[in-house]
Amino acid sequence: MPTIVVVHMDRPAVVAPFIESAVGLVAELGVSPDVVADALVGRTGAGGRMPFTLFASMADVVASPCDRPEGDPLFPLGAGIGKVD
């Protein structure tokens, strides 16, 4: 069964373990579950950009300076889809 993973992001997280088993990944940054559900079924537009870098592993997080992420991130700062009106 296709699975879309919705992750509440109040700080950077390692989401790589979910990528292979999901058909979609939604980073939710503080909206209600109803808003996420409406976006997933197409009742409203969705969009946004990551306000921080997401790394592939915790080792990458530890190896990167917190004030300027380095390396090869899974999702770099600003990744995402543009705002949908």
PDB file with one MODEL, atoms N, CA, C and O in Angstrom:
MODEL        1
ATOM      1  N   MET A   1       0.846  -1.177   0.000  1.00  0.00           N
ATOM      2  CA  MET A   1       0.000   0.000   0.000  1.00  0.00           C
ATOM      3  C   MET A   1       0.893   1.241   0.000  1.00  0.00           C
ATOM      4  O   MET A   1       1.823   1.324   0.802  1.00  0.00           O
ATOM      5  N   PRO A   2       0.629   2.201  -0.878  1.00  0.00           N
ATOM      6  CA  PRO A   2       1.441   3.432  -0.899  1.00  0.00           C
ATOM      7  C   PRO A   2       1.318   4.194   0.421  1.00  0.00           C
ATOM      8  O   PRO A   2       0.231   4.305   0.989  1.00  0.00           O
ATOM      9  N   THR A   3       2.439   4.712   0.893  1.00  0.00           N
ATOM     10  CA  THR A   3       2.476   5.431   2.163  1.00  0.00           C
ATOM     11  C   THR A   3       3.095   6.800   1.961  1.00  0.00           C
ATOM     12  O   THR A   3       4.137   6.936   1.320  1.00  0.00           O
ATOM     13  N   ILE A   4       2.442   7.815   2.515  1.00  0.00           N
ATOM     14  CA  ILE A   4       3.004   9.163   2.559  1.00  0.00           C
ATOM     15  C   ILE A   4       3.344   9.428   4.017  1.00  0.00           C
ATOM     16  O   ILE A   4       2.488   9.313   4.894  1.00  0.00           O
ATOM     17  N   VAL A   5       4.586   9.781   4.268  1.00  0.00           N
ATOM     18  CA  VAL A   5       5.052  10.050   5.630  1.00  0.00           C
ATOM     19  C   VAL A   5       4.958  11.552   5.876  1.00  0.00           C
ATOM     20  O   VAL A   5       5.482  12.354   5.102  1.00  0.00           O
ATOM     21  N   VAL A   6       4.286  11.922   6.962  1.00  0.00           N
ATOM     22  CA  VAL A   6       4.195  13.322   7.375  1.00  0.00           C
ATOM     23  C   VAL A   6       5.018  13.458   8.655  1.00  0.00           C
ATOM     24  O   VAL A   6       4.744  12.794   9.655  1.00  0.00           O
ATOM     25  N   VAL A   7       6.026  14.324   8.610  1.00  0.00           N
ATOM     26  CA  VAL A   7       6.922  14.508   9.754  1.00  0.00           C
ATOM     27  C   VAL A   7       6.766  15.928  10.283  1.00  0.00           C
ATOM     28  O   VAL A   7       6.916  16.896   9.539  1.00  0.00           O
ATOM     29  N   HIS A   8       6.462  16.047  11.587  1.00  0.00           N
ATOM     30  CA  HIS A   8       6.424  17.367  12.226  1.00  0.00           C
ATOM     31  C   HIS A   8       7.863  17.825  12.414  1.00  0.00           C
ATOM     32  O   HIS A   8       8.659  17.153  13.069  1.00  0.00           O
ATOM     33  N   MET A   9       8.185  18.963  11.840  1.00  0.00           N
ATOM     34  CA  MET A   9       9.556  19.480  11.888  1.00  0.00           C
ATOM     35  C   MET A   9       9.620  20.738  12.748  1.00  0.00           C
ATOM     36  O   MET A   9       9.333  21.838  12.276  1.00  0.00           O
ATOM     37  N   ASP A  10       9.995  20.570  13.998  1.00  0.00           N
ATOM     38  CA  ASP A  10      10.256  21.747  14.808  1.00  0.00           C
ATOM     39  C   ASP A  10      11.755  21.990  14.921  1.00  0.00           C
ATOM     40  O   ASP A  10      12.201  22.959  15.535  1.00  0.00           O
ATOM     41  N   ARG A  11      12.528  21.077  14.307  1.00  0.00           N
ATOM     42  CA  ARG A  11      13.990  21.203  14.209  1.00  0.00           C
ATOM     43  C   ARG A  11      14.433  20.198  13.146  1.00  0.00           C
ATOM     44  O   ARG A  11      13.653  19.327  12.759  1.00  0.00           O
ATOM     45  N   PRO A  12      15.664  20.307  12.673  1.00  0.00           N
ATOM     46  CA  PRO A  12      16.138  19.339  11.687  1.00  0.00           C
ATOM     47  C   PRO A  12      16.046  17.902  12.218  1.00  0.00           C
ATOM     48  O   PRO A  12      16.238  17.648  13.407  1.00  0.00           O
ATOM     49  N   ALA A  13      15.750  16.985  11.318  1.00  0.00           N
ATOM     50  CA  ALA A  13      15.635  15.573  11.679  1.00  0.00           C
ATOM     51  C   ALA A  13      16.272  14.718  10.592  1.00  0.00           C
ATOM     52  O   ALA A  13      16.439  15.165   9.458  1.00  0.00           O
ATOM     53  N   VAL A  14      16.622  13.504  10.940  1.00  0.00           N
ATOM     54  CA  VAL A  14      17.138  12.549   9.958  1.00  0.00           C
ATOM     55  C   VAL A  14      15.933  11.767   9.437  1.00  0.00           C
ATOM     56  O   VAL A  14      15.350  10.961  10.162  1.00  0.00           O
ATOM     57  N   VAL A  15      15.560  12.010   8.170  1.00  0.00           N
ATOM     58  CA  VAL A  15      14.376  11.380   7.589  1.00  0.00           C
ATOM     59  C   VAL A  15      14.714  10.309   6.555  1.00  0.00           C
ATOM     60  O   VAL A  15      13.813   9.700   5.980  1.00  0.00           O
ATOM     61  N   ALA A  16      15.989  10.078   6.317  1.00  0.00           N
ATOM     62  CA  ALA A  16      16.414   9.115   5.295  1.00  0.00           C
ATOM     63  C   ALA A  16      15.789   7.726   5.467  1.00  0.00           C
ATOM     64  O   ALA A  16      15.454   7.100   4.461  1.00  0.00           O
ATOM     65  N   PRO A  17      15.616   7.216   6.688  1.00  0.00           N
ATOM     66  CA  PRO A  17      15.031   5.877   6.821  1.00  0.00           C
ATOM     67  C   PRO A  17      13.610   5.766   6.244  1.00  0.00           C
ATOM     68  O   PRO A  17      13.171   4.668   5.903  1.00  0.00           O
ATOM     69  N   PHE A  18      12.900   6.874   6.134  1.00  0.00           N
ATOM     70  CA  PHE A  18      11.527   6.852   5.630  1.00  0.00           C
ATOM     71  C   PHE A  18      11.439   6.965   4.117  1.00  0.00           C
ATOM     72  O   PHE A  18      10.436   6.571   3.521  1.00  0.00           O
ATOM     73  N   ILE A  19      12.472   7.493   3.497  1.00  0.00           N
ATOM     74  CA  ILE A  19      12.438   7.806   2.066  1.00  0.00           C
ATOM     75  C   ILE A  19      12.199   6.562   1.208  1.00  0.00           C
ATOM     76  O   ILE A  19      11.374   6.593   0.295  1.00  0.00           O
ATOM     77  N   GLU A  20      12.900   5.489   1.489  1.00  0.00           N
ATOM     78  CA  GLU A  20      12.800   4.302   0.637  1.00  0.00           C
ATOM     79  C   GLU A  20      11.457   3.595   0.735  1.00  0.00           C
ATOM     80  O   GLU A  20      11.028   2.961  -0.229  1.00  0.00           O
ATOM     81  N   SER A  21      10.791   3.687   1.864  1.00  0.00           N
ATOM     82  CA  SER A  21       9.538   2.962   2.038  1.00  0.00           C
ATOM     83  C   SER A  21       8.298   3.804   1.781  1.00  0.00           C
ATOM     84  O   SER A  21       7.182   3.292   1.865  1.00  0.00           O
ATOM     85  N   ALA A  22       8.469   5.074   1.471  1.00  0.00           N
ATOM     86  CA  ALA A  22       7.327   5.963   1.262  1.00  0.00           C
ATOM     87  C   ALA A  22       7.281   6.470  -0.180  1.00  0.00           C
ATOM     88  O   ALA A  22       8.309   6.606  -0.842  1.00  0.00           O
ATOM     89  N   VAL A  23       6.070   6.744  -0.644  1.00  0.00           N
ATOM     90  CA  VAL A  23       5.926   7.345  -1.971  1.00  0.00           C
ATOM     91  C   VAL A  23       5.988   8.863  -1.884  1.00  0.00           C
ATOM     92  O   VAL A  23       6.127   9.548  -2.897  1.00  0.00           O
ATOM     93  N   GLY A  24       5.883   9.381  -0.670  1.00  0.00           N
ATOM     94  CA  GLY A  24       5.954  10.820  -0.474  1.00  0.00           C
ATOM     95  C   GLY A  24       6.380  11.157   0.932  1.00  0.00           C
ATOM     96  O   GLY A  24       6.164  10.388   1.869  1.00  0.00           O
ATOM     97  N   LEU A  25       6.986  12.315   1.065  1.00  0.00           N
ATOM     98  CA  LEU A  25       7.417  12.815   2.370  1.00  0.00           C
ATOM     99  C   LEU A  25       6.959  14.254   2.492  1.00  0.00           C
ATOM    100  O   LEU A  25       7.272  15.089   1.643  1.00  0.00           O
ATOM    101  N   VAL A  26       6.215  14.541   3.554  1.00  0.00           N
ATOM    102  CA  VAL A  26       5.726  15.893   3.812  1.00  0.00           C
ATOM    103  C   VAL A  26       6.359  16.373   5.106  1.00  0.00           C
ATOM    104  O   VAL A  26       6.234  15.725   6.146  1.00  0.00           O
ATOM    105  N   ALA A  27       7.036  17.503   5.040  1.00  0.00           N
ATOM    106  CA  ALA A  27       7.579  18.136   6.240  1.00  0.00           C
ATOM    107  C   ALA A  27       6.572  19.185   6.681  1.00  0.00           C
ATOM    108  O   ALA A  27       6.340  20.173   5.985  1.00  0.00           O
ATOM    109  N   GLU A  28       5.988  18.962   7.822  1.00  0.00           N
ATOM    110  CA  GLU A  28       4.963  19.856   8.356  1.00  0.00           C
ATOM    111  C   GLU A  28       5.606  20.703   9.442  1.00  0.00           C
ATOM    112  O   GLU A  28       6.236  20.176  10.359  1.00  0.00           O
ATOM    113  N   LEU A  29       5.448  22.012   9.336  1.00  0.00           N
ATOM    114  CA  LEU A  29       6.149  22.927  10.231  1.00  0.00           C
ATOM    115  C   LEU A  29       5.211  23.680  11.171  1.00  0.00           C
ATOM    116  O   LEU A  29       5.448  24.847  11.483  1.00  0.00           O
ATOM    117  N   GLY A  30       4.157  23.020  11.619  1.00  0.00           N
ATOM    118  CA  GLY A  30       3.305  23.642  12.620  1.00  0.00           C
ATOM    119  C   GLY A  30       1.875  23.890  12.191  1.00  0.00           C
ATOM    120  O   GLY A  30       1.157  24.614  12.881  1.00  0.00           O
ATOM    121  N   VAL A  31       1.434  23.326  11.090  1.00  0.00           N
ATOM    122  CA  VAL A  31       0.035  23.493  10.689  1.00  0.00           C
ATOM    123  C   VAL A  31      -0.794  22.359  11.280  1.00  0.00           C
ATOM    124  O   VAL A  31      -0.251  21.352  11.735  1.00  0.00           O
ATOM    125  N   SER A  32      -2.097  22.530  11.270  1.00  0.00           N
ATOM    126  CA  SER A  32      -2.972  21.515  11.859  1.00  0.00           C
ATOM    127  C   SER A  32      -3.055  20.275  10.980  1.00  0.00           C
ATOM    128  O   SER A  32      -2.801  20.345   9.777  1.00  0.00           O
ATOM    129  N   PRO A  33      -3.410  19.137  11.578  1.00  0.00           N
ATOM    130  CA  PRO A  33      -3.582  17.918  10.785  1.00  0.00           C
ATOM    131  C   PRO A  33      -4.624  18.079   9.680  1.00  0.00           C
ATOM    132  O   PRO A  33      -4.497  17.468   8.618  1.00  0.00           O
ATOM    133  N   ASP A  34      -5.653  18.895   9.918  1.00  0.00           N
ATOM    134  CA  ASP A  34      -6.683  19.121   8.893  1.00  0.00           C
ATOM    135  C   ASP A  34      -6.099  19.813   7.667  1.00  0.00           C
ATOM    136  O   ASP A  34      -6.470  19.488   6.539  1.00  0.00           O
ATOM    137  N   VAL A  35      -5.200  20.752   7.872  1.00  0.00           N
ATOM    138  CA  VAL A  35      -4.559  21.449   6.755  1.00  0.00           C
ATOM    139  C   VAL A  35      -3.697  20.481   5.957  1.00  0.00           C
ATOM    140  O   VAL A  35      -3.714  20.512   4.726  1.00  0.00           O
ATOM    141  N   VAL A  36      -2.952  19.631   6.631  1.00  0.00           N
ATOM    142  CA  VAL A  36      -2.127  18.631   5.947  1.00  0.00           C
ATOM    143  C   VAL A  36      -3.017  17.690   5.141  1.00  0.00           C
ATOM    144  O   VAL A  36      -2.724  17.407   3.979  1.00  0.00           O
ATOM    145  N   ALA A  37      -4.096  17.203   5.742  1.00  0.00           N
ATOM    146  CA  ALA A  37      -5.010  16.294   5.045  1.00  0.00           C
ATOM    147  C   ALA A  37      -5.620  16.977   3.823  1.00  0.00           C
ATOM    148  O   ALA A  37      -5.703  16.363   2.759  1.00  0.00           O
ATOM    149  N   ASP A  38      -6.045  18.224   3.951  1.00  0.00           N
ATOM    150  CA  ASP A  38      -6.619  18.959   2.814  1.00  0.00           C
ATOM    151  C   ASP A  38      -5.617  19.079   1.676  1.00  0.00           C
ATOM    152  O   ASP A  38      -5.985  18.944   0.509  1.00  0.00           O
ATOM    153  N   ALA A  39      -4.360  19.331   2.002  1.00  0.00           N
ATOM    154  CA  ALA A  39      -3.326  19.441   0.971  1.00  0.00           C
ATOM    155  C   ALA A  39      -3.068  18.094   0.307  1.00  0.00           C
ATOM    156  O   ALA A  39      -2.880  18.027  -0.907  1.00  0.00           O
ATOM    157  N   LEU A  40      -3.058  17.030   1.090  1.00  0.00           N
ATOM    158  CA  LEU A  40      -2.775  15.702   0.542  1.00  0.00           C
ATOM    159  C   LEU A  40      -3.859  15.206  -0.416  1.00  0.00           C
ATOM    160  O   LEU A  40      -3.569  14.476  -1.363  1.00  0.00           O
ATOM    161  N   VAL A  41      -5.095  15.600  -0.169  1.00  0.00           N
ATOM    162  CA  VAL A  41      -6.184  15.159  -1.053  1.00  0.00           C
ATOM    163  C   VAL A  41      -6.539  16.191  -2.111  1.00  0.00           C
ATOM    164  O   VAL A  41      -7.471  15.992  -2.890  1.00  0.00           O
ATOM    165  N   GLY A  42      -5.802  17.287  -2.139  1.00  0.00           N
ATOM    166  CA  GLY A  42      -5.982  18.278  -3.199  1.00  0.00           C
ATOM    167  C   GLY A  42      -7.050  19.323  -2.961  1.00  0.00           C
ATOM    168  O   GLY A  42      -7.419  20.031  -3.897  1.00  0.00           O
ATOM    169  N   ARG A  43      -7.564  19.449  -1.744  1.00  0.00           N
ATOM    170  CA  ARG A  43      -8.569  20.478  -1.451  1.00  0.00           C
ATOM    171  C   ARG A  43      -7.970  21.871  -1.354  1.00  0.00           C
ATOM    172  O   ARG A  43      -8.675  22.871  -1.490  1.00  0.00           O
ATOM    173  N   THR A  44      -6.675  21.929  -1.120  1.00  0.00           N
ATOM    174  CA  THR A  44      -5.979  23.209  -1.017  1.00  0.00           C
ATOM    175  C   THR A  44      -4.571  23.041  -1.585  1.00  0.00           C
ATOM    176  O   THR A  44      -4.041  21.933  -1.671  1.00  0.00           O
ATOM    177  N   GLY A  45      -3.997  24.146  -1.959  1.00  0.00           N
ATOM    178  CA  GLY A  45      -2.627  24.100  -2.463  1.00  0.00           C
ATOM    179  C   GLY A  45      -1.639  23.894  -1.332  1.00  0.00           C
ATOM    180  O   GLY A  45      -1.932  24.177  -0.170  1.00  0.00           O
ATOM    181  N   ALA A  46      -0.487  23.405  -1.682  1.00  0.00           N
ATOM    182  CA  ALA A  46       0.561  23.189  -0.680  1.00  0.00           C
ATOM    183  C   ALA A  46       1.882  23.642  -1.266  1.00  0.00           C
ATOM    184  O   ALA A  46       2.073  23.617  -2.482  1.00  0.00           O
ATOM    185  N   GLY A  47       2.764  24.043  -0.426  1.00  0.00           N
ATOM    186  CA  GLY A  47       4.084  24.429  -0.891  1.00  0.00           C
ATOM    187  C   GLY A  47       4.897  24.958   0.262  1.00  0.00           C
ATOM    188  O   GLY A  47       4.384  25.202   1.354  1.00  0.00           O
ATOM    189  N   GLY A  48       6.153  25.126   0.000  1.00  0.00           N
ATOM    190  CA  GLY A  48       7.019  25.666   1.026  1.00  0.00           C
ATOM    191  C   GLY A  48       8.459  25.268   0.789  1.00  0.00           C
ATOM    192  O   GLY A  48       8.760  24.423  -0.054  1.00  0.00           O
ATOM    193  N   ARG A  49       9.326  25.879   1.533  1.00  0.00           N
ATOM    194  CA  ARG A  49      10.768  25.638   1.434  1.00  0.00           C
ATOM    195  C   ARG A  49      11.300  25.298   2.821  1.00  0.00           C
ATOM    196  O   ARG A  49      10.854  25.851   3.826  1.00  0.00           O
ATOM    197  N   MET A  50      12.268  24.373   2.858  1.00  0.00           N
ATOM    198  CA  MET A  50      12.853  23.969   4.134  1.00  0.00           C
ATOM    199  C   MET A  50      13.634  25.131   4.753  1.00  0.00           C
ATOM    200  O   MET A  50      14.476  25.735   4.088  1.00  0.00           O
ATOM    201  N   PRO A  51      13.359  25.446   6.021  1.00  0.00           N
ATOM    202  CA  PRO A  51      14.080  26.533   6.693  1.00  0.00           C
ATOM    203  C   PRO A  51      15.417  26.080   7.286  1.00  0.00           C
ATOM    204  O   PRO A  51      16.123  26.868   7.916  1.00  0.00           O
ATOM    205  N   PHE A  52      15.754  24.809   7.079  1.00  0.00           N
ATOM    206  CA  PHE A  52      17.020  24.273   7.564  1.00  0.00           C
ATOM    207  C   PHE A  52      17.417  23.091   6.682  1.00  0.00           C
ATOM    208  O   PHE A  52      16.610  22.607   5.889  1.00  0.00           O
ATOM    209  N   THR A  53      18.639  22.634   6.818  1.00  0.00           N
ATOM    210  CA  THR A  53      19.161  21.514   6.043  1.00  0.00           C
ATOM    211  C   THR A  53      18.817  20.204   6.725  1.00  0.00           C
ATOM    212  O   THR A  53      18.893  20.099   7.949  1.00  0.00           O
ATOM    213  N   LEU A  54      18.436  19.197   5.933  1.00  0.00           N
ATOM    214  CA  LEU A  54      18.215  17.846   6.455  1.00  0.00           C
ATOM    215  C   LEU A  54      19.291  16.935   5.891  1.00  0.00           C
ATOM    216  O   LEU A  54      19.465  16.833   4.677  1.00  0.00           O
ATOM    217  N   PHE A  55      20.005  16.279   6.783  1.00  0.00           N
ATOM    218  CA  PHE A  55      21.095  15.394   6.384  1.00  0.00           C
ATOM    219  C   PHE A  55      20.619  13.953   6.268  1.00  0.00           C
ATOM    220  O   PHE A  55      19.560  13.598   6.784  1.00  0.00           O
ATOM    221  N   ALA A  56      21.401  13.131   5.593  1.00  0.00           N
ATOM    222  CA  ALA A  56      21.058  11.731   5.367  1.00  0.00           C
ATOM    223  C   ALA A  56      21.254  10.865   6.608  1.00  0.00           C
ATOM    224  O   ALA A  56      20.606   9.827   6.747  1.00  0.00           O
ATOM    225  N   SER A  57      22.140  11.283   7.506  1.00  0.00           N
ATOM    226  CA  SER A  57      22.405  10.466   8.689  1.00  0.00           C
ATOM    227  C   SER A  57      22.789  11.348   9.870  1.00  0.00           C
ATOM    228  O   SER A  57      23.138  12.517   9.706  1.00  0.00           O
ATOM    229  N   MET A  58      22.719  10.773  11.047  1.00  0.00           N
ATOM    230  CA  MET A  58      23.130  11.508  12.242  1.00  0.00           C
ATOM    231  C   MET A  58      24.620  11.794  12.210  1.00  0.00           C
ATOM    232  O   MET A  58      25.061  12.819  12.730  1.00  0.00           O
ATOM    233  N   ALA A  59      25.403  10.910  11.609  1.00  0.00           N
ATOM    234  CA  ALA A  59      26.843  11.149  11.483  1.00  0.00           C
ATOM    235  C   ALA A  59      27.097  12.415  10.665  1.00  0.00           C
ATOM    236  O   ALA A  59      28.014  13.176  10.977  1.00  0.00           O
ATOM    237  N   ASP A  60      26.301  12.647   9.628  1.00  0.00           N
ATOM    238  CA  ASP A  60      26.442  13.869   8.835  1.00  0.00           C
ATOM    239  C   ASP A  60      26.082  15.103   9.656  1.00  0.00           C
ATOM    240  O   ASP A  60      26.709  16.153   9.516  1.00  0.00           O
ATOM    241  N   VAL A  61      25.073  14.974  10.509  1.00  0.00           N
ATOM    242  CA  VAL A  61      24.676  16.092  11.377  1.00  0.00           C
ATOM    243  C   VAL A  61      25.821  16.449  12.314  1.00  0.00           C
ATOM    244  O   VAL A  61      26.170  17.622  12.450  1.00  0.00           O
ATOM    245  N   VAL A  62      26.399  15.458  12.954  1.00  0.00           N
ATOM    246  CA  VAL A  62      27.486  15.676  13.916  1.00  0.00           C
ATOM    247  C   VAL A  62      28.712  16.269  13.231  1.00  0.00           C
ATOM    248  O   VAL A  62      29.401  17.109  13.810  1.00  0.00           O
ATOM    249  N   ALA A  63      28.989  15.838  12.005  1.00  0.00           N
ATOM    250  CA  ALA A  63      30.181  16.290  11.287  1.00  0.00           C
ATOM    251  C   ALA A  63      30.049  17.703  10.717  1.00  0.00           C
ATOM    252  O   ALA A  63      31.050  18.302  10.326  1.00  0.00           O
ATOM    253  N   SER A  64      28.847  18.236  10.665  1.00  0.00           N
ATOM    254  CA  SER A  64      28.627  19.541  10.053  1.00  0.00           C
ATOM    255  C   SER A  64      28.504  20.629  11.113  1.00  0.00           C
ATOM    256  O   SER A  64      27.789  20.455  12.100  1.00  0.00           O
ATOM    257  N   PRO A  65      29.200  21.758  10.915  1.00  0.00           N
ATOM    258  CA  PRO A  65      29.046  22.866  11.864  1.00  0.00           C
ATOM    259  C   PRO A  65      27.601  23.353  11.864  1.00  0.00           C
ATOM    260  O   PRO A  65      26.986  23.459  10.802  1.00  0.00           O
ATOM    261  N   CYS A  66      27.056  23.647  13.030  1.00  0.00           N
ATOM    262  CA  CYS A  66      25.642  24.014  13.111  1.00  0.00           C
ATOM    263  C   CYS A  66      25.339  25.360  12.460  1.00  0.00           C
ATOM    264  O   CYS A  66      24.201  25.597  12.055  1.00  0.00           O
ATOM    265  N   ASP A  67      26.318  26.238  12.351  1.00  0.00           N
ATOM    266  CA  ASP A  67      26.042  27.561  11.799  1.00  0.00           C
ATOM    267  C   ASP A  67      26.215  27.620  10.278  1.00  0.00           C
ATOM    268  O   ASP A  67      25.820  28.608   9.659  1.00  0.00           O
ATOM    269  N   ARG A  68      26.788  26.597   9.672  1.00  0.00           N
ATOM    270  CA  ARG A  68      26.931  26.558   8.212  1.00  0.00           C
ATOM    271  C   ARG A  68      27.034  25.109   7.764  1.00  0.00           C
ATOM    272  O   ARG A  68      28.128  24.548   7.690  1.00  0.00           O
ATOM    273  N   PRO A  69      25.888  24.507   7.465  1.00  0.00           N
ATOM    274  CA  PRO A  69      25.889  23.103   7.073  1.00  0.00           C
ATOM    275  C   PRO A  69      26.822  22.817   5.906  1.00  0.00           C
ATOM    276  O   PRO A  69      26.869  23.577   4.939  1.00  0.00           O
ATOM    277  N   GLU A  70      27.553  21.737   5.998  1.00  0.00           N
ATOM    278  CA  GLU A  70      28.494  21.333   4.964  1.00  0.00           C
ATOM    279  C   GLU A  70      28.176  19.915   4.524  1.00  0.00           C
ATOM    280  O   GLU A  70      27.325  19.250   5.115  1.00  0.00           O
ATOM    281  N   GLY A  71      28.854  19.459   3.495  1.00  0.00           N
ATOM    282  CA  GLY A  71      28.671  18.089   3.040  1.00  0.00           C
ATOM    283  C   GLY A  71      27.602  17.984   1.982  1.00  0.00           C
ATOM    284  O   GLY A  71      27.300  18.954   1.288  1.00  0.00           O
ATOM    285  N   ASP A  72      27.028  16.797   1.860  1.00  0.00           N
ATOM    286  CA  ASP A  72      26.038  16.506   0.842  1.00  0.00           C
ATOM    287  C   ASP A  72      24.700  16.236   1.520  1.00  0.00           C
ATOM    288  O   ASP A  72      24.402  15.088   1.848  1.00  0.00           O
ATOM    289  N   PRO A  73      23.885  17.272   1.738  1.00  0.00           N
ATOM    290  CA  PRO A  73      22.640  17.071   2.466  1.00  0.00           C
ATOM    291  C   PRO A  73      21.606  16.293   1.652  1.00  0.00           C
ATOM    292  O   PRO A  73      21.630  16.301   0.421  1.00  0.00           O
ATOM    293  N   LEU A  74      20.720  15.636   2.350  1.00  0.00           N
ATOM    294  CA  LEU A  74      19.609  14.940   1.712  1.00  0.00           C
ATOM    295  C   LEU A  74      18.643  15.965   1.122  1.00  0.00           C
ATOM    296  O   LEU A  74      18.217  15.837  -0.026  1.00  0.00           O
ATOM    297  N   PHE A  75      18.300  16.982   1.915  1.00  0.00           N
ATOM    298  CA  PHE A  75      17.492  18.109   1.469  1.00  0.00           C
ATOM    299  C   PHE A  75      18.178  19.388   1.955  1.00  0.00           C
ATOM    300  O   PHE A  75      18.195  19.647   3.158  1.00  0.00           O
ATOM    301  N   PRO A  76      18.737  20.185   1.057  1.00  0.00           N
ATOM    302  CA  PRO A  76      19.432  21.398   1.487  1.00  0.00           C
ATOM    303  C   PRO A  76      18.461  22.495   1.925  1.00  0.00           C
ATOM    304  O   PRO A  76      17.268  22.454   1.623  1.00  0.00           O
ATOM    305  N   LEU A  77      18.997  23.458   2.632  1.00  0.00           N
ATOM    306  CA  LEU A  77      18.234  24.644   2.995  1.00  0.00           C
ATOM    307  C   LEU A  77      17.543  25.174   1.751  1.00  0.00           C
ATOM    308  O   LEU A  77      18.185  25.344   0.714  1.00  0.00           O
ATOM    309  N   GLY A  78      16.240  25.439   1.835  1.00  0.00           N
ATOM    310  CA  GLY A  78      15.503  25.969   0.689  1.00  0.00           C
ATOM    311  C   GLY A  78      14.880  24.931  -0.227  1.00  0.00           C
ATOM    312  O   GLY A  78      14.169  25.289  -1.165  1.00  0.00           O
ATOM    313  N   ALA A  79      15.132  23.648   0.026  1.00  0.00           N
ATOM    314  CA  ALA A  79      14.526  22.604  -0.811  1.00  0.00           C
ATOM    315  C   ALA A  79      13.022  22.600  -0.595  1.00  0.00           C
ATOM    316  O   ALA A  79      12.541  22.991   0.469  1.00  0.00           O
ATOM    317  N   GLY A  80      12.296  22.169  -1.580  1.00  0.00           N
ATOM    318  CA  GLY A  80      10.846  22.050  -1.447  1.00  0.00           C
ATOM    319  C   GLY A  80      10.162  22.429  -2.739  1.00  0.00           C
ATOM    320  O   GLY A  80      10.779  22.499  -3.802  1.00  0.00           O
ATOM    321  N   ILE A  81       8.875  22.672  -2.619  1.00  0.00           N
ATOM    322  CA  ILE A  81       8.115  23.126  -3.776  1.00  0.00           C
ATOM    323  C   ILE A  81       7.699  24.556  -3.545  1.00  0.00           C
ATOM    324  O   ILE A  81       7.489  24.968  -2.404  1.00  0.00           O
ATOM    325  N   GLY A  82       7.577  25.311  -4.606  1.00  0.00           N
ATOM    326  CA  GLY A  82       7.200  26.710  -4.479  1.00  0.00           C
ATOM    327  C   GLY A  82       5.817  26.882  -3.880  1.00  0.00           C
ATOM    328  O   GLY A  82       5.010  25.952  -3.866  1.00  0.00           O
ATOM    329  N   LYS A  83       5.562  28.039  -3.404  1.00  0.00           N
ATOM    330  CA  LYS A  83       4.262  28.341  -2.810  1.00  0.00           C
ATOM    331  C   LYS A  83       3.183  28.181  -3.870  1.00  0.00           C
ATOM    332  O   LYS A  83       3.325  28.660  -4.995  1.00  0.00           O
ATOM    333  N   VAL A  84       2.114  27.509  -3.504  1.00  0.00           N
ATOM    334  CA  VAL A  84       0.978  27.304  -4.401  1.00  0.00           C
ATOM    335  C   VAL A  84      -0.154  28.167  -3.910  1.00  0.00           C
ATOM    336  O   VAL A  84      -0.536  28.087  -2.743  1.00  0.00           O
ATOM    337  N   ASP A  85      -0.696  28.989  -4.779  1.00  0.00           N
ATOM    338  CA  ASP A  85      -1.829  29.858  -4.385  1.00  0.00           C
ATOM    339  C   ASP A  85      -3.151  29.172  -4.575  1.00  0.00           C
ATOM    340  O   ASP A  85      -4.197  29.758  -4.294  1.00  0.00           O
TER     341      ASP A  85
ENDMDL
END
